[in-house]
Amino acid sequence: MTSILDLKALRCPAAMIYVRRAINNAIDAKFNGEVQIHTIEASMARDLALYINSCDATIRIGVENIKDLSEKQKAQWLKSGEATECELKGIEQTRTFTLMFN
């Protein structure tokens, strides 16, 4: 089973708050499967590794996948109010992490 946590244009600290909440919920529910995390937050690799190491559960992080953030996606976030110009300034990539719970 694969679940997706799309953080869209959220940056830290809010992005990491959602990630910690999702990880804790998965642990509490004894989730067995994968969670894909989509984010624009460049520090997520470091923060995610640190948090997982502090958890009392077996969670593995798969390979980080980095892609260019399209102008179309930026425009959609701006139009929907999910991001502001200031929040997206200098953001050029999206990152996807796969967490494996077992």
C-alpha positions in Angstrom: 0.0 0.0 0.0 1.3 3.5 -0.9 0.0 6.7 0.6 0.9 10.2 -0.6 1.6 13.3 1.5 1.8 16.2 -0.9 3.1 19.2 1.0 2.7 21.4 -2.1 4.3 24.8 -1.4 4.6 24.4 2.3 8.0 25.3 3.7 9.5 24.5 7.1 8.6 24.6 9.9 5.0 23.8 8.7 6.2 21.2 6.2 8.0 19.2 8.9 5.1 19.5 11.3 2.9 17.7 8.8 5.6 15.1 8.1 6.1 14.4 11.8 2.3 14.1 12.3 2.0 11.6 9.3 4.9 9.5 10.6 3.5 9.3 14.1 0.1 8.4 12.8 1.6 5.7 10.6 3.5 4.3 13.6 0.5 4.4 15.9 -1.7 2.6 13.2 1.0 0.0 12.7 1.0 1.0 9.0 2.8 -1.4 6.7 3.6 0.1 3.3 5.1 3.2 1.7 4.5 6.9 2.1 5.6 9.2 -0.6 6.3 12.8 0.5 6.3 15.5 -2.1 7.9 18.8 -1.1 9.7 21.9 -2.2 11.6 22.2 1.1 15.3 21.8 0.4 16.1 20.9 4.1 13.7 18.0 4.1 16.3 15.3 3.5 18.3 16.4 6.6 15.2 17.0 8.8 13.5 13.8 7.7 16.6 11.6 8.5 17.0 13.2 11.9 13.4 12.7 12.8 13.3 9.1 11.6 16.4 8.3 13.6 14.6 9.6 16.8 11.6 7.3 16.2 11.1 4.0 17.9 10.1 2.2 14.7 11.7 0.6 11.6 11.4 3.2 8.8 13.6 3.3 5.8 14.0 6.3 3.4 14.2 5.5 -0.2 16.2 7.4 -2.8 15.4 11.1 -3.0 14.0 12.1 -6.4 14.5 15.7 -7.5 12.7 17.3 -10.4 12.4 20.8 -11.7 9.4 22.7 -10.5 7.4 23.8 -13.5 6.2 27.3 -14.1 2.7 25.8 -14.6 2.8 24.3 -11.1 3.9 27.6 -9.6 1.1 29.4 -11.4 -1.5 26.9 -10.1 -0.3 27.4 -6.5 -0.3 31.2 -6.9 -3.8 31.2 -8.4 -5.2 28.9 -5.8 -3.7 30.8 -2.9 -1.6 27.8 -1.8 1.6 29.9 -2.2 2.7 33.5 -2.5 5.4 34.9 -4.8 7.6 35.4 -1.7 7.2 31.8 -0.7 8.2 30.5 -4.1 11.1 32.9 -4.7 14.2 30.9 -5.5 12.4 27.6 -5.5 13.2 25.7 -8.6 12.9 22.0 -7.6 10.5 19.5 -6.0 11.7 16.6 -4.0 10.0 13.2 -3.5 10.9 10.9 -0.6 9.6 7.4 -0.1 9.3 6.1 3.5 9.0 2.4 3.9 7.3 1.2 7.1 7.4 -2.5 8.1 
